[in-house]
Amino acid sequence: MTDKTMTPEEVVGRLRSGMTIGIGGWGSRRKPMTLVRALLRSGITDLTIVSYGGPDVGLLAAAGRIRKLVTAFVTLDSIPLEPHFRAARERGAFALTEIDEAMFMWGLHAAANRLPFLPVRAGIGSDVMRVNPGLRTVTSPYEDGEEFVAVPALRMDAALVHLNRADRLGNGQYLGPDPYFDDLFCEAADSAYVCCEQLVETAELTKDAAPQTLLVKRHSVTGVVETPNGAHFTSCAPDYGRDEAFQKLYASTPWPEFAERFLAGPAELDYQSAVRTWHEEQQ
């Protein structure tokens, strides 16, 4: 058995500029924000980001770290369009591949199964094909002869995900209402890093939760980081909800001002302390 525990800095130390990095979660829900912030503290740039996008994309876009984005959307959920993503996209800061949510999912499935593509019905007859001229179609070899979109595999150098609990071996558990696609991100990447609210013993993972909540299996995980409140300001149900007040601050504050106050420190503890101070000031 292998102890895979790491620090955020050790995870980022294994990443390099120019990589393709997948980020789990969905919109402003259960994003691995501790690892995203660790990326921001590094000099890593020129990234291709693969994500059902939320503030992970917004932060990296505002900081100029993205060369290309592959996504189905970029939203803060309660704020429909991520403002820092929008600003970066409007000034042409990076290339964008925008596909249907189902196409994105099957791209992950293809990569997880080491297939070059998977055929899907999604996209046929829509502007997805027009804005992505590189997409190809395939025809069923059977009697139906149906035409499908051949969604290319979304292969990644590394994946970053956040879960409620994990053990030191790399098994990860979600306790909220939705698994999202964190398992597919891990399986579709050459290496995968799980940050979690709490590290527990392996036996504890199934003591009070159904076996199917063991979403991420150790065979697909390279490293595990214990990082309480590590999805902030996104939600991590049932541990905590989205910090709506702070998210509104993030969305309405010019990037240099936000970065100076909350992201200038050398460690995650500095960010968490700055957030606590801000909340105290609002009381």
Beta strands, then each sheet from edge to edge (+ up, - down):
strand 1: 20-23
strand 2: 47-53
strand 3: 66-74
strand 4: 95-98
strand 5: 117-120
strand 6: 136-139
strand 7: 147-152
strand 8: 156-166
strand 9: 172-173
strand 10: 189-199
strand 11: 214-216
strand 12: 223-226
sheet 1: 4+ 3+ 2+ 1+ 8+ 9- 11+
sheet 2: 4+ 3+ 2+ 1+ 8+ 10+ 12+
sheet 3: 5+ 7- 6+
end
